[in-house]
């Protein structure tokens, strides 16, 4: 067991966020390059940079096993970067790096689940051995002979020295200016040098003692930080790294082929830089014979780099706390703070409604008050929209994770499948994104395992292309997000589903009464599975019922639409947010109910000739040639009311779970935006949600309105 390094607890959230973001970026690069079957030069450099960053931050946090793992992966990509010719056939590299990514995620999850206590430190020795062997194999292919395990090329990089000059391009000098008030400019300069060191065949800078002398910060503020370098690769890549480095305000080229200033922003004050006192990292300049030999400057180590990173991070935190002048366009905010802000906005909306609808104001002519009320309503609406937009995040992160799942299953099941993503930039509330990951994963696995045919010949006989297609798409529609997971596989066999349901005693009515849609939806029942044998991916009777339950937690619905021999579509419909909804207020006796507008098709008065009864005596209503059952709210909830005649009340046609029902109520109050409140905990002993109620809300007059959950009400 291991513990978090003392003093590092405050940096954990940032470490988790940055590392997980880098791992997602790594997966995306690997999936893209694996599909293209080619590594681009920029991809190799980016993977190397990701591993280098993760190695340093993990070492700084005291996660030695993670640091060593990233170090070995970095070594392997150093060989690939320096010898691009070895990547003609490196399919084994993908599996290795995916294992590295998975191992990192597993260890991070273990740490997150035990913050403040001990956590299990995983052993990655077997994986690091594989990485070392892969590095040596690549070295062997590059040089014609195997390289010793402990003398890999990256050793020089880790020691802090630049690669040897090999007659690269002409030298270029760049003067860099950091943001005003960013503090610790010397360490920021040191980290900048460390960032570009690997790409340079020649590198020198001034002031030369930025790592050890804090006084050099003053020199950098007044005159800038002068860097002279040459590279065997594209110099624009180095310039881009300088321009995008943290806290760099501007830079300009002061010598080289192109002497024109290329400042990213307005040029900072400049001063003459003495030409002679520059330090060469690769080799020291020879001192004059009469001068004493200067002591050799120690090379920066990983430990010194990590200390500099920690110091800079601490300076950034102190500056932010003190309201420093550091320019930032993006900030990370704890989700708990956004939740609290969202709750406050909900309370403001409720209070606004209570003020404007106060019964004491009834009948009064208050022109000034009404004008102020309209302005307040406009401002609270804008505030709500802004807060909601802050919480909205794209589905791209969830979709990209499915890309990885398809890749792994494609290899394990030996199925040739093309994965297509559409609408991944569609945004939903952060809380909904977190709830959607598991349902979408189950459905994608279902399509890969059950949907796409095992035998390619079956597809050919059916007139389909040999390669199957799995499509994951999302789009906004009428205040909802519609997510579709579809495949062009064998589809659902109704006879097979019905036979299995009959054996499991899952049927609730005669077989002949089931429509094809109802048969298809039987796969969502708990314990149902069409696989006769348990495999790694299915056959245990869990999954689809969990999908339905998780989707319904988001106040969403799932629809199964399949055609035998053609394919299957799983359609998920969810609201954009869970906390604030547009509802229709209805009354039943003395109670007020709120029905989500997204589930209402229409409301209408009943004509006598529309009323019918089925063979069991149940009330039905005919609407444009279609019969719908009638659900009397006063009977459902045992409410006393004087309005029991269908012609005196109002009917609302609502739809959920691919079913439609007409709800009978006394009257409509009108449309109202409401804040969803959970039921008090002391009511948890009762199955309130199972009866078709999802929560409650406070009305303008201070009364309580119960919110209808149409999924369970008519399910």
C-alpha positions in Angstrom: 0.0 0.0 0.0 1.1 3.6 -0.6 0.1 7.1 0.5 -0.1 10.5 -1.1 3.1 12.5 -0.7 2.6 15.0 2.2 1.7 18.5 0.9 0.6 17.2 -2.5 -3.1 16.7 -1.6 -4.0 20.2 -2.9 -2.6 19.4 -6.3 -4.3 16.1 -6.8 -7.4 17.5 -8.6 -5.3 19.3 -11.2 -3.0 16.2 -11.6 -6.1 14.0 -12.2 -7.6 16.5 -14.7 -4.4 17.1 -16.7 -3.4 13.4 -16.8 -6.8 12.1 -17.8 -7.0 14.8 -20.5 -3.6 13.7 -21.8 -4.6 10.1 -21.8 -7.7 10.8 -23.8 -5.6 12.8 -26.2 -3.2 9.8 -26.4 -6.0 7.4 -27.1 -7.4 9.6 -29.8 -4.0 9.9 -31.6 -3.4 6.1 -31.4 -6.9 5.3 -32.7 -6.5 7.7 -35.6 -3.0 6.6 -36.6 -3.9 2.9 -36.2 -6.8 3.3 -38.6 -4.6 5.2 -41.1 -1.9 2.6 -40.5 0.7 5.4 -40.4 2.4 7.6 -37.9 2.8 11.3 -38.9 5.9 13.1 -37.6 3.7 15.5 -35.6 1.9 12.5 -34.0 5.1 10.9 -32.9 6.3 14.2 -31.3 2.9 14.7 -29.6 2.9 11.2 -28.1 6.5 11.8 -26.9 5.5 15.1 -25.4 2.5 13.5 -23.6 4.6 10.8 -22.1 7.3 13.3 -21.1 4.7 15.5 -19.4 3.0 12.6 -17.6 6.3 11.3 -16.4 7.3 14.6 -14.9 4.0 15.3 -13.2 3.7 11.8 -11.8 7.2 12.0 -10.4 6.4 15.4 -8.9 3.3 13.9 -7.2 5.3 10.9 -5.8 3.7 8.3 -8.1 6.9 6.5 -8.9 5.4 3.5 -10.6 3.5 5.7 -13.0 6.5 7.9 -13.6 8.7 4.8 -14.5 6.0 3.5 -16.8 5.7 6.7 -18.7 9.5 7.0 -18.8 9.8 3.6 -20.6 7.0 4.5 -23.1 8.8 7.8 -23.7 12.1 5.9 -24.3 10.3 3.8 -27.0 8.9 6.8 -28.8 12.3 8.5 -28.6 13.7 5.8 -30.8 10.7 6.1 -33.2 11.1 9.9 -33.3 14.8 9.7 -34.0 14.5 6.9 -36.5 11.1 7.2 -38.4 12.1 4.4 -40.8 11.5 1.8 -38.1 7.8 2.4 -38.1 7.2 0.4 -41.3 5.6 -2.4 -39.2 5.1 -1.5 -35.5 1.6 -2.8 -34.9 2.9 -4.2 -31.6 3.5 -0.6 -30.4 -0.3 0.2 -30.4 -1.2 -2.6 -28.1 1.7 -1.7 -25.8 0.8 2.0 -25.5 -2.9 1.1 -25.1 -1.9 -1.1 -22.2 0.1 1.8 -20.8 -3.0 4.1 -21.1 -5.2 1.5 -19.4 -2.7 0.9 -16.6 -2.5 4.6 -15.9 -6.3 4.9 -15.8 -6.6 2.0 -13.4 -4.0 3.4 -11.0 -5.5 6.9 -11.1 -9.0 5.4 -10.4 -7.5 3.5 -7.4 -5.9 6.7 -6.1 -9.1 8.7 -6.6 -11.2 6.2 -4.7 -8.8 6.4 -1.7 -8.0 10.1 -1.4 -6.8 10.9 2.1 -5.9 7.3 2.8 -3.8 4.5 1.5 -4.1 3.1 -2.1 -2.9 0.0 -3.8 0.3 0.8 -5.8 0.1 -1.4 -8.9 3.1 -3.3 -10.2 3.9 -2.5 -13.8 7.1 -4.5 -14.0 5.8 -6.9 -16.7 4.6 -4.0 -18.8 7.8 -2.0 -18.4 9.8 -5.1 -19.5 7.7 -5.3 -22.6 8.4 -1.6 -23.3 12.1 -2.1 -22.8 12.1 -5.1 -25.2 10.1 -3.1 -27.8 12.5 -0.2 -27.5 15.5 -2.5 -28.0 13.8 -4.2 -31.0 13.2 -0.8 -32.6 16.8 0.2 -31.8 18.0 -3.0 -33.4 15.9 -2.4 -36.6 17.3 1.2 -36.7 21.0 0.3 -36.2 21.2 -3.3 -37.4 22.2 -4.5 -33.9 20.4 -4.7 -30.5 20.9 -1.9 -28.1 21.6 -2.7 -24.4 18.5 -2.3 -22.2 20.1 0.3 -20.0 21.9 2.4 -22.7 18.9 3.6 -24.7 19.1 6.8 -26.6 16.8 8.8 -24.4 19.3 8.6 -21.5 20.9 11.7 -22.9 17.6 13.5 -23.1 16.8 12.6 -19.5 20.1 14.0 -18.3 19.1 17.4 -19.7 21.6 17.7 -22.6 20.6 18.5 -26.1 21.2 16.0 -28.9 24.6 16.3 -30.6 24.8 18.7 -33.5 24.8 17.0 -36.9 25.1 19.9 -39.2 21.5 21.1 -38.9 20.0 24.3 -40.2 21.4 27.8 -39.4 21.2 29.1 -35.9 18.3 31.4 -35.0 18.0 33.7 -32.0 14.7 34.4 -30.3 14.0 37.0 -27.5 11.1 35.8 -25.3 9.0 38.0 -23.0 6.9 36.6 -20.2 3.6 38.0 -19.0 3.8 40.9 -16.6 3.6 39.9 -13.0 3.8 36.2 -13.7 6.6 35.8 -11.1 9.6 33.4 -11.0 10.5 34.2 -14.6 13.8 32.4 -14.2 12.1 29.0 -13.5 9.6 29.7 -16.3 12.6 30.2 -18.6 14.2 27.0 -17.4 11.1 25.0 -18.0 10.8 26.6 -21.5 14.3 25.5 -22.3 13.6 22.0 -21.1 10.5 21.9 -23.3 12.4 22.6 -26.6 15.7 20.9 -25.6 14.9 17.6 -27.3 14.2 19.2 -30.6 17.4 21.2 -30.9 20.7 20.1 -32.4 22.2 23.3 -30.9 20.9 25.3 -28.0 22.2 28.2 -25.9 20.5 30.9 -23.8 21.0 34.0 -21.7 20.8 34.5 -18.7 22.7 31.3 -18.3 21.9 30.6 -14.6 18.1 30.6 -14.7 17.9 27.3 -12.9 19.8 28.3 -9.8 19.8 32.1 -9.7 16.5 33.8 -8.8 18.1 37.2 -9.4 18.1 36.3 -13.2 14.4 37.0 -13.1 15.1 40.8 -13.0 17.3 40.5 -16.1 14.6 38.5 -18.0 11.9 41.1 -17.0 14.0 44.0 -18.2 15.6 42.6 -21.3 13.8 39.4 -22.2 15.1 35.8 -22.3 17.4 35.2 -25.3 17.5 31.7 -26.9 19.7 30.7 -29.7 19.1 27.3 -31.4 19.3 25.2 -34.5 17.4 22.1 -35.4 17.5 19.3 -37.9 13.7 19.5 -38.2 11.2 22.3 -38.9 12.2 25.4 -36.9 8.5 26.5 -37.0 7.7 23.7 -34.6 10.2 25.1 -32.1 8.8 28.6 -32.5 5.3 27.2 -32.0 6.3 25.5 -28.8 7.8 28.8 -27.6 4.7 30.8 -28.6 2.3 28.5 -26.8 4.4 27.9 -23.7 2.7 28.9 -20.4 3.0 32.6 -19.5 4.8 33.6 -22.7 3.5 36.9 -23.7 5.4 37.5 -26.9 8.6 36.7 -28.7 10.6 38.1 -31.6 13.3 36.7 -33.9 16.4 38.8 -33.6 18.8 36.9 -35.9 18.7 34.1 -38.5 17.3 33.7 -42.0 14.2 35.7 -41.1 14.9 38.8 -38.9 11.4 40.3 -39.0 9.7 40.5 -35.6 6.9 37.9 -35.2 5.6 39.0 -31.8 2.5 37.2 -30.8 1.2 40.4 -29.2 2.4 43.9 -28.8 6.1 44.0 -28.4 7.4 44.3 -24.9 10.2 46.8 -24.0 13.5 45.7 -25.4 17.2 46.4 -24.5 20.5 45.5 -25.9 21.7 42.0 -25.0 25.4 41.5 -24.6 26.5 39.2 -27.4 29.2 37.4 -25.5 27.8 36.0 -22.2 25.8 33.1 -23.7 25.9 29.5 -22.5 26.1 26.6 -24.9 24.3 23.5 -23.6 25.9 21.1 -26.1 29.6 22.2 -25.5 31.2 25.0 -23.5 33.0 27.8 -25.3 36.8 27.6 -24.8 38.0 30.1 -22.3 41.0 32.4 -23.3 44.4 31.0 -22.3 44.9 33.7 -19.7 41.6 33.2 -18.1 41.0 30.6 -15.4 38.9 27.6 -16.5 35.3 28.1 -15.5 33.8 25.2 -13.6 31.5 23.1 -15.7 27.8 23.8 -15.1 25.9 20.7 -13.8 23.3 19.4 -16.2 19.6 19.8 -15.2 18.1 16.6 -14.0 14.5 15.3 -13.9 14.4 16.1 -10.2 15.4 19.7 -10.7 12.9 20.1 -13.5 10.1 18.7 -11.3 11.1 21.0 -8.5 10.9 23.9 -10.9 7.5 22.7 -12.1 6.2 22.5 -8.5 7.6 26.0 -7.7 6.0 27.5 -10.8 2.7 25.8 -10.0 2.8 27.2 -6.4 3.6 30.7 -7.8 0.6 30.5 -10.1 -1.7 29.4 -7.3 -0.4 32.3 -5.0 -0.8 34.8 -7.8 -4.4 33.6 -8.6 -5.2 33.9 -4.9 -3.8 37.4 -4.7 -5.7 38.5 -7.9 -2.5 38.7 -10.0 -2.3 40.0 -13.5 -1.8 36.6 -15.1 -3.8 36.5 -18.4 -6.1 33.5 -18.7 -8.9 32.7 -21.1 -9.8 29.3 -19.6 -10.1 28.1 -15.9 -11.0 24.8 -14.3 -13.8 25.0 -11.8 -14.8 22.3 -9.3 -18.1 20.7 -10.4 -19.4 21.0 -6.8 -19.2 24.8 -7.1 -21.1 24.7 -10.4 -23.8 22.6 -8.7 -24.1 25.1 -5.9 -24.4 27.9 -8.3 -27.0 26.0 -10.3 -29.0 25.4 -7.1 -28.9 29.1 -6.2 -30.1 30.1 -9.7 -33.0 27.6 -9.2 -33.9 29.2 -5.9 -33.8 32.7 -7.5 -36.2 31.5 -10.2 -38.5 30.1 -7.6 -38.3 33.2 -5.4 -38.9 35.4 -8.5 -42.1 33.4 -9.3 -43.3 33.8 -5.7 -42.8 37.6 -5.7 -44.4 38.2 -9.1 -47.3 35.8 -8.4 -47.9 37.0 -4.8 -51.6 36.8 -4.2 -51.4 40.2 -2.2 -50.8 41.9 -5.6 -54.0 40.5 -7.2 -56.2 43.3 -8.6 -53.6 46.1 -8.1 -52.5 48.4 -10.9 -48.8 48.5 -10.4 -47.2 49.8 -13.6 -43.7 50.4 -12.1 -43.7 47.1 -10.4 -44.8 45.2 -13.5 -42.0 46.9 -15.5 -39.5 46.0 -12.9 -40.9 42.4 -12.8 -40.4 42.1 -16.5 -36.8 43.3 -16.3 -36.1 40.9 -13.4 -37.6 38.0 -15.4 -35.4 38.9 -18.4 -32.3 39.0 -16.2 -33.0 35.8 -14.4 -33.6 34.1 -17.7 -30.3 35.3 -19.0 -28.6 34.2 -15.8 -30.1 30.8 -16.0 -29.1 30.4 -19.7 -25.5 31.5 -18.8 -25.3 29.0 -15.9 -26.7 26.3 -18.0 -24.2 27.0 -20.8 -21.4 26.7 -18.3 -22.5 23.2 -17.3 -22.9 22.1 -20.9 -20.2 19.8 -22.2 -19.9 18.1 -25.6 -20.4 14.4 -26.0 -17.1 14.0 -27.8 -15.4 12.6 -24.7 -17.9 9.8 -24.3 -17.9 9.1 -28.0 -14.1 8.9 -28.2 -14.1 6.3 -25.4 -16.5 4.2 -27.5 -14.0 4.4 -30.3 -11.5 2.6 -28.1 -14.1 -0.1 -27.0 -14.9 -0.8 -30.7 -11.2 -1.1 -31.5 -10.6 -3.6 -28.7 -13.7 -5.7 -29.5 -12.9 -5.6 -33.2 -9.6 -7.4 -32.5 -10.9 -9.8 -29.9 -14.0 -10.8 -31.9 -12.1 -10.8 -35.2 -14.8 -8.6 -36.8 -14.1 -6.1 -39.5 -16.2 -3.1 -38.4 -16.1 0.6 -39.3 -17.0 2.9 -36.5 -18.7 6.1 -37.5 -19.3 9.1 -35.1 -21.6 11.9 -35.9 -22.7 15.0 -33.9 -20.1 14.4 -31.1 -20.0 18.2 -30.6 -23.6 18.1 -29.3 -23.7 19.5 -25.8 -25.6 18.3 -22.7 -25.5 18.9 -19.0 -22.3 17.6 -17.3 -24.4 15.4 -14.9 -26.1 13.8 -17.8 -22.8 13.1 -19.7 -21.6 11.2 -16.6 -24.8 9.1 -16.5 -24.7 8.3 -20.2 -21.3 6.7 -20.5 -22.4 3.3 -19.2 -25.6 3.0 -21.2 -23.8 3.9 -24.4 -21.0 1.5 -23.7 -23.4 -1.4 -23.1 -25.3 -0.6 -26.4 -22.0 -0.3 -28.4 -20.9 -3.6 -27.0 -24.3 -5.2 -27.8 -24.1 -4.0 -31.4 -20.5 -5.4 -31.8 -21.3 -8.7 -30.1 -24.9 -9.5 -31.0 -25.5 -7.2 -34.0 -22.6 -7.6 -36.4 -22.6 -11.1 -37.9 -19.8 -13.4 -36.8 -19.4 -14.9 -40.3 -18.5 -12.6 -43.1 -20.2 -15.0 -45.6 -23.5 -14.4 -43.9 -23.1 -10.7 -44.8 -22.2 -11.5 -48.3 -25.2 -13.8 -48.8 -27.4 -11.0 -47.4 -26.0 -8.6 -50.0 -24.1 -6.5 -47.5 -20.5 -5.3 -47.7 -18.0 -7.5 -45.9 -17.1 -4.7 -43.5 -19.8 -4.0 -41.0 -20.8 -0.5 -39.8 -21.5 0.7 -36.3 -22.8 4.3 -36.1 -23.0 6.5 -33.0 -24.7 9.8 -33.6 -26.2 12.7 -31.6 -28.4 15.7 -32.4 -30.5 18.3 -30.7 -34.3 18.0 -31.3 -37.0 20.1 -29.6 -35.2 20.6 -26.3 -33.9 17.0 -26.2 -30.8 15.3 -27.2 -31.3 12.2 -29.4 -28.5 9.7 -29.4 -28.7 6.8 -31.8 -26.5 3.7 -31.7 -27.0 1.6 -34.8 -25.5 -1.3 -36.7 -26.1 -3.0 -40.1 -26.0 -6.5 -38.6 -28.4 -9.4 -38.4 -31.1 -7.4 -36.4 -33.3 -8.8 -33.8 -35.2 -12.1 -34.5 -38.7 -11.7 -33.0 -39.3 -15.5 -32.9 -36.1 -16.1 -31.0 -36.8 -13.3 -28.5 -40.4 -14.5 -27.9 -39.2 -18.1 -27.4 -36.6 -17.0 -24.9 -39.1 -14.8 -23.0 -41.6 -17.6 -22.8 -39.0 -20.0 -21.3 -38.1 -17.3 -18.7 -41.7 -16.7 -17.9 -41.4 -13.0 -18.8 -44.6 -12.7 -20.8 -47.5 -10.8 -19.2 -50.1 -11.4 -21.9 -50.8 -13.9 -24.7 -48.1 -14.2 -27.3 -50.6 -13.1 -30.1 -51.2 -9.8 -28.3 -47.6 -8.7 -28.6 -46.7 -6.3 -31.4 -43.3 -6.5 -33.0 -42.1 -3.3 -31.2 -43.2 -4.9 -27.8 -41.3 -8.0 -28.6 -38.1 -6.1 -29.4 -38.4 -4.2 -26.2 -38.4 -7.4 -24.2 -34.6 -7.4 -24.5 -34.7 -4.5 -22.0 -36.1 -6.7 -19.2 -33.9 -7.7 -16.3 -32.1 -11.0 -16.8 -32.8 -11.3 -20.5 -30.0 -12.3 -22.8 -30.1 -14.0 -26.2 -26.6 -15.4 -25.7 -26.8 -19.0 -24.6 -23.1 -19.0 -23.4 -21.4 -16.6 -21.1 -18.6 -14.7 -22.9 -16.3 -11.9 -22.0 -18.9 -9.4 -23.4 -22.4 -10.8 -22.8 -24.6 -13.7 -21.7 -24.8 -13.0 -18.0 -28.3 -11.5 -18.2 -27.2 -8.0 -17.2 -26.7 -4.9 -19.3 -29.8 -3.9 -21.2 -32.0 -3.5 -18.1 -29.2 -1.4 -16.6 -29.2 0.7 -19.8 -32.9 1.3 -19.4 -32.6 2.1 -15.7 -29.7 4.6 -16.2 -31.5 6.3 -19.1 -34.6 6.7 -17.0 -32.6 8.2 -14.2 -31.9 11.0 -16.7 -35.6 11.4 -17.3 -34.9 9.9 -20.7 -36.4 7.1 -22.8 -34.9 4.3 -24.9 -36.5 2.9 -28.0 -35.5 -0.4 -29.8 -36.0 -0.3 -33.5 -34.8 -3.4 -35.4 -35.4 -5.2 -38.7 -34.3 -8.8 -39.0 -31.5 -9.2 -41.4 -31.1 -5.4 -41.8 -29.8 -4.0 -38.5 -30.8 -2.5 -35.2 -31.2 1.1 -33.9 -31.1 2.0 -30.2 -32.6 5.5 -29.8 -32.0 7.4 -26.5 -33.9 10.6 -25.9 -32.8 12.7 -22.9 -33.5 16.3 -21.8 -30.7 18.8 -22.0 -30.8 19.2 -18.2 -32.3 17.6 -15.2 -32.7 20.4 -12.7 -34.9 23.0 -14.6 -37.6 21.8 -17.0 -40.5 23.3 -19.0 -43.7 21.9 -17.6 -47.4 22.1 -18.1 -49.3 22.7 -14.8 -52.6 20.8 -14.4 -55.0 20.5 -11.4 -56.6 17.3 -10.1 -58.9 18.2 -7.1 -56.9 20.4 -4.8 -53.5 19.2 -6.1 -51.3 20.6 -8.8 -49.2 18.4 -11.0 -46.5 19.3 -13.5 -46.2 17.3 -16.7 -42.9 17.7 -18.7 -43.8 19.5 -22.0 -41.3 17.3 -23.9 -43.7 14.3 -23.4 -46.9 16.1 -24.3 -48.2 15.7 -27.9 -51.4 17.7 -27.5 -54.2 18.6 -25.1 -57.9 18.7 -26.0 -61.5 18.5 -24.8 -63.4 15.3 -25.3 -66.3 14.7 -27.7 -68.8 12.0 -26.7 -68.4 10.1 -29.9 -64.7 9.6 -29.3 -65.1 7.5 -26.1 -64.8 3.7 -26.6 -64.3 0.7 -24.4 -62.1 -2.3 -25.1 -63.1 -5.9 -24.5 -62.0 -5.6 -20.9 -64.2 -2.6 -20.3 -61.2 -0.1 -20.1 -61.9 3.4 -21.4 -60.3 4.3 -24.7 -60.4 7.4 -26.9 -60.3 7.6 -30.7 -58.0 10.3 -32.1 -57.6 10.5 -35.9 -58.3 6.8 -36.3 -56.0 5.6 -33.4 -57.2 4.4 -30.1 -55.4 5.4 -26.9 -56.1 4.3 -23.3 -57.3 6.9 -20.8 -55.6 7.3 -17.4 -57.7 9.1 -14.8 -55.3 10.9 -12.5 -57.8 11.1 -9.6 -58.2 7.4 -9.7 -54.5 6.7 -10.0 -53.6 8.7 -6.9 -56.9 8.5 -5.0 -57.7 12.2 -5.1 -61.2 13.6 -4.4 -62.5 15.8 -7.2 -65.9 17.0 -8.4 -64.8 16.6 -12.1 -65.2 13.0 -13.1 -67.0 13.4 -16.4 -64.5 13.2 -19.3 -66.3 16.0 -21.1 -65.8 18.4 -18.2 -62.1 17.9 -17.7 -59.1 18.0 -20.1 -57.1 15.3 -21.7 -53.3 15.4 -22.4 -51.9 12.9 -24.9 -48.4 12.0 -23.6 -45.8 9.5 -24.9 -43.0 7.6 -23.2 -41.2 4.3 -23.8 -42.8 4.1 -27.2 -46.3 4.1 -25.5 -49.0 6.7 -25.7 -51.7 7.4 -23.0 -54.3 10.2 -22.5 -54.1 11.7 -19.0 -57.4 13.0 -17.6 -57.2 16.1 -15.3 -59.5 18.8 -14.1 -58.0 21.7 -16.0 -54.9 23.3 -17.4 -53.2 26.1 -15.5 -50.5 26.8 -18.1 -46.9 26.4 -19.1 -44.3 27.1 -16.4 -40.6 26.7 -16.1 -40.0 24.8 -12.8 -37.0 23.8 -10.7 -37.0 20.0 -9.9 -36.6 19.2 -6.2 -36.1 15.7 -4.9 -38.5 14.3 -2.4 -37.5 14.5 1.3 -35.5 11.6 2.5 -38.1 10.5 5.1 -40.4 9.6 2.1 -37.9 7.2 0.7 -39.7 4.3 2.6 -42.5 4.7 0.1 -42.3 3.8 -3.5 -43.2 7.3 -4.7 -41.1 7.2 -7.9 -42.5 3.8 -8.8 -46.0 5.3 -8.8 -45.0 7.8 -11.5 -43.7 10.9 -9.6 -40.1 12.1 -10.2 -40.0 15.0 -7.8 -41.7 18.2 -6.8 -41.4 22.0 -7.3 -42.5 25.1 -5.5 -45.1 27.2 -7.2 -45.3 31.0 -7.3 -47.9 31.1 -4.4 -45.6 28.9 -2.3 -47.6 25.7 -2.8 -46.1 22.4 -3.9 -46.6 20.8 -7.4 -45.8 17.2 -8.0 -43.8 16.4 -11.1 -45.1 13.5 -13.2 -42.6 10.9 -14.5 -44.3 9.7 -17.6 -41.8 6.9 -18.1 -43.0 5.0 -15.0 -46.6 6.4 -15.0 -47.5 4.7 -18.3 -44.7 2.1 -18.4 
